[in-house]
């Protein structure tokens, strides 16, 4: 069943309207027709089963048949703080971490990141949010993660205060990894996790020192050095396996 995210303002009682780019995708690519059943998400986590009643070039009308109690979100909220990479690598980072269940992604400007624009005018954020939305459709997620405007490293430290666990993969950490970290914490008490990934050049020692000062867990992901775009979703996968729902549940 195909899934579409519809803003709450486009849902009125048992009627929903799909507009924008999804309309062309529905009739030209998916070739859906009147009477076909689809899944509708109101962008706030509530889902419905609906039937297509009208298709034209500007909108698709849906009759909502029933609420669908499905929830595909992880019981643990994981927030990724990603050192700003070069080129279009952030596109892949957003796509794959969204598929794996990240709650939000915030690019960070560290010592080894060069930014050529004002952060408040960072226009790539709109594209990243569109990529996150498409990844949510593909992976059948219940909520769309927010992709935030980049922040400075100094602002990062403030945003980490509400977190129950802060994990920082670091290439110079040799012995302490996720396996050992999981043996030192009470898993049931962890509901918010931050993962902090350095840019291509890695972290400066002073940045790692500041993260240690606030209680962050500095870990290794193994003997092989991972690219910045690989490290985030590798660490997220491990956290989701240990604390979330990746790998299924034990009856």
N, C-alpha and C positions, 0 to 999 in steps of 0.2 A: 504494500500500500504506500503510495507516494505521500510525502509529508510536506506541509507548507506552514511557514510562520506568518501569521496575520496579526497586525497591530490591533490592540484591544479596541481602538476607536472604530475599526472596520467590522466589529462584531456587535450585532444588535439582536438580542433575544436568540432566536434559532437561525438567524441569517448571518452569513459572513461574506465579505467581498475580498477577493484576491485581486490586487492591481499591481502595476509596475512591471518589472522584468519577468516575473513569474508567469504572467499571462501568455506571453509569446512562447515561453518554455512549455506551458501546458498544452497548447494546441499545435505547436509546430514540431517540438522535439518529443514530448511524451505521448502526443496524439491522444490525450484523454478526451472523453466525450460526455455528453449529458447522460446522467445515470451512473457514472463511475463513482466509486466510493474513495474518499481520500481522508487523510489525517490532517487536522487543523490544530495548530498551537497558537495561543494568544500572546506569545512572547513573554509571558509571565509564569510559564510552567503548567498552565491548564490546557489539556488536550481534548479534542472532540473527534468523533467519527462523523463525517459529513458526506452528502451526496451532491454532485454537481447538477445545478438546475439551469444554468445559462453560461454560455461561452461566447464572448465577442472579442474584438481586438483591443478593447480598453479594460475589460474586467471579466472576472469569472465569479459567478454567484454560487454559494454553497448553502444547502439546507443542513443545519446541524442536527443530527439524529440523536446523539447521546454523548455524554461526557465519557472520556476514556481515562480511567484511573491510573494509567501507566506513568511511572516515574523512572526515567533512565539516568538520573543524576546520582553521583557518588555520595555516600554518607559523609565523606570527608571533603572539605573545601580546600583546594590546592591553588595557590596564587603564584604565578610565575613572574619573576622580575628578571628580565633578559637584558644583558649588556648589549647595547645597540650594535648589530652586525652591519657589514657593508652590503651594497648592492641590494638584491631582492631576497636575501636569505630570510628576512623577517616574514615573508609570505609563507614559506614552508614551515617556519616555527609556529606561526598562528594556526595554520591548517592542521598540522599533526597534533599539537597540544590540545586543540579544540576537540579533535576526534577522541583523544584519550580521556577527556573529562575535566580539563582545567577550568577553574572558576573565573579567573581574570588574568590578563597578561598586561604587564607594564614594562615598557622599555626603560632602561636606565642608562644614564650618561656617566661612565666611569672615567678614570684618568686616561685610559688608552682609547677612548672614543673621540672621534672628531665629528662635530655636527656643524653643518653650514647654514642652518636656518634657526629662527627663533622657535623655541619649543612650543609656545602657545599657537604658533602658526603652522604646526607640523601637519601637512596635508595628507601624508601617507596613512594616517590613522583611519580615515574614511574607507580606504581600500582594504585595510586590515580587518575592519569590522565587517565588510562585505564578504571577505574570505571566511571569517569565522561563521557567518550566517550560512554560507553554502556548505561548510564542513558540518554544521549542526544538522542540516537537512539530510546529508549523506549518512551520518552516523546515528540518526534518530535520537538526538539529544532532546531533553525537555526544556533546557534553558540555554540561551545564547550567552557565551562569556563576553565580558566587556573588554575591549582592547583600548587601553588608556593612552593619553598623550605621554611622551617620554618625560621622565623626571631626573633630577640631579641625584647623585649618590647621597648627598647630605639629606635630601628629602626621603630617600629610601629608608633610612634608619628610623624615622618617625612612623612610617607606614608599617613597620614590622612589629610595633608594640602590641597589637591585638593578637598576634600569632601564638599558637601553642607550641609550634616547632618551626625552626628556621634551618633549612638544609642548604649548604653551600658546597657544591662539587668544586674541587681545586686540584689542579694537576700536580702540585708539590706535596699533597697529602699522600702518604704512602701506606699506612697500616690501618687506618680507621675508615671503614666503609659503612654502607647502609645495613648490612647484616649485623654488624656489631652495634650500630646505633639503635636498631630495633630491639635489641636485648636490654637496653638501658632505659627505655621509656615505658610508661603505662599506656598501651595503645588505646585503651578505652577512653582515656582522657583527652585524646587529640582530636580536635574537630576542625582546626584551621592550620594549614601548613604553608609556609613560604619556601619556594625554591629560588635560589639566586644564582644566575649563570653569568659568567664573565664574557666579555667580547672576544674577538679573534686573538687579541694579544694577551688575554688573561687578566687577572687582577693584579694590582700593585700590592706589595707586602703590607703597606699601610692600610689598604682597604680591608684586607683579610684581618688585620689586627683590630680594626674598628668593629668588624662583624663578630669577632671572638669576644670583644668586650661586652656586647649586648646578649651574649649567650648562644650565638649561632653555632650549629654543628658543622664543622668543616670536615668533608668526607672525600674519599676517593671513589671513583666509579670503576676502578680496575686498572690494570697495568698499561692499557692502551690509551693514548691521548685522543679524546673525541673532539670533533669540531664543535664550535659553539652552537650550531643549529641542531646537532645530534645530542649534545649533552642534556638539553632541557627535557626533551621527550623521553630520553633514557631514564633520567632521574624521576620524572613524573610516572613512568611505567612502574618503576620499583616502589614508589610511594603508594600508588594506587593498588598494587598487588598486596603490599603489607598492611595498608590501613583502609583502603577503599574496596571497590567491588571488581577490580580487574582479576580475572582468573576464576570468577564464580564464587559461590558461597559454600561453606561446609554445613551440611545438614546435621 
